Amino acid sequence: MGKVKSGMTKNDIFEKQSWKPGNVLSPVPVVLVSCGGVSDWKPNIITIAWTGSVCSDPPMLSISVRPERYSYDIIKNSEEFVVNVPSRSQVRAVDWCGMVSGRNVDKFEGAGLTPSESLKVQCPVIRECPINIECRVRDSMHLGTHTMFVAEVVAVQIISSLIDAKGRFRLEKAGLLAYGLGQYFSLGAVVGRFGCSVQKRKRKPRR
Ligand SMILES: Cc1cc2nc3c(=O)[nH]c(=O)nc-3n(C[C@H](O)[C@H](O)[C@H](O)COP(=O)(O)O)c2cc1C
């Protein structure tokens, strides 16, 4: 660690320290990926933090999985999985599914979660998670410790209580969870909307 000297004054509130390169990008979503339930693979759940959207059309996302995970062979062979977005009330299940392996335990039973039917893929969604994103693997890339699966989103299920009377998806009510540097965070208030920086403010009518 060393101080970054350029352009600094003694009491600089933006003073920085140089850290070794690592995965400090935070926060990231933390999700429960369900897989299996096809061929001889029993249904399983793996906690994944290395995930993200990678393309809008077709809608695609990626998950990065270490080859030694039990879920790796399932996803590699079945070429499908479901990204289940948990809420903060499920933080213990999220952590636990990342601590034990499906080689030794039934994680659905152990975490008190219910495998439920998917719309387009064969592996189950997790019934209790408010958002289920069904995916089919389109590509994989071995990066180092992890293999990244790039997958197309083929169906989405959203719990009805998050959809308002006008058909809008009220994401802010989902009690979302995030992860960063070994800690789970609960996401708070909405502080802006897409395009708010370029929107003209509505003037208050003069009295
Ligand atoms: C918060 C958290 C995030 C994790 N993220 C990943 C990840 O992105 N990729 C990965 O391969 N393992 C990740 N893990 C570890 C796996 O979830 C863990 O090794 C799990 O027990 C593997 O289950 P399986 O053997 O049933 O597949 C994470 C664990 C936790 C607790």
PDBQT file of the ligand as one rigid body, heavy atoms in Angstrom, charges set to zero:
ROOT
HETATM    1  C1  LIG A 301     -21.643 -14.489  -0.930  1.00  0.00    +0.000 C 
HETATM    2  C2  LIG A 301     -21.079 -15.626  -1.735  1.00  0.00    +0.000 A 
HETATM    3  C3  LIG A 301     -20.783 -15.437  -3.075  1.00  0.00    +0.000 A 
HETATM    4  C4  LIG A 301     -20.250 -16.474  -3.846  1.00  0.00    +0.000 A 
HETATM    5  N1  LIG A 301     -19.991 -16.267  -5.174  1.00  0.00    +0.000 NA
HETATM    6  C5  LIG A 301     -19.486 -17.274  -5.921  1.00  0.00    +0.000 A 
HETATM    7  C6  LIG A 301     -19.252 -17.079  -7.318  1.00  0.00    +0.000 A 
HETATM    8  O1  LIG A 301     -19.529 -16.020  -7.882  1.00  0.00    +0.000 OA
HETATM    9  N2  LIG A 301     -18.739 -18.125  -8.021  1.00  0.00    +0.000 N 
HETATM   10  C7  LIG A 301     -18.431 -19.337  -7.425  1.00  0.00    +0.000 A 
HETATM   11  O2  LIG A 301     -17.949 -20.258  -8.116  1.00  0.00    +0.000 OA
HETATM   12  N3  LIG A 301     -18.656 -19.534  -6.114  1.00  0.00    +0.000 NA
HETATM   13  C8  LIG A 301     -19.187 -18.555  -5.352  1.00  0.00    +0.000 A 
HETATM   14  N4  LIG A 301     -19.434 -18.751  -4.026  1.00  0.00    +0.000 N 
HETATM   15  C9  LIG A 301     -19.097 -20.050  -3.422  1.00  0.00    +0.000 C 
HETATM   16  C10 LIG A 301     -20.139 -21.140  -3.712  1.00  0.00    +0.000 C 
HETATM   17  O3  LIG A 301     -21.455 -20.646  -3.536  1.00  0.00    +0.000 OA
HETATM   18  C11 LIG A 301     -19.897 -22.314  -2.748  1.00  0.00    +0.000 C 
HETATM   19  O4  LIG A 301     -18.626 -22.860  -2.977  1.00  0.00    +0.000 OA
HETATM   20  C12 LIG A 301     -20.970 -23.385  -2.820  1.00  0.00    +0.000 C 
HETATM   21  O5  LIG A 301     -20.877 -24.186  -1.667  1.00  0.00    +0.000 OA
HETATM   22  C13 LIG A 301     -20.874 -24.255  -4.066  1.00  0.00    +0.000 C 
HETATM   23  O6  LIG A 301     -21.963 -25.124  -4.067  1.00  0.00    +0.000 OA
HETATM   24  P1  LIG A 301     -22.034 -26.451  -4.958  1.00  0.00    +0.000 P 
HETATM   25  O7  LIG A 301     -20.792 -27.269  -4.662  1.00  0.00    +0.000 OA
HETATM   26  O8  LIG A 301     -23.291 -27.116  -4.497  1.00  0.00    +0.000 OA
HETATM   27  O9  LIG A 301     -22.087 -26.019  -6.376  1.00  0.00    +0.000 OA
HETATM   28  C14 LIG A 301     -19.981 -17.736  -3.248  1.00  0.00    +0.000 A 
HETATM   29  C15 LIG A 301     -20.302 -17.932  -1.887  1.00  0.00    +0.000 A 
HETATM   30  C16 LIG A 301     -20.852 -16.894  -1.141  1.00  0.00    +0.000 A 
HETATM   31  C17 LIG A 301     -21.198 -17.118   0.294  1.00  0.00    +0.000 C 
ENDROOT
TORSDOF 0
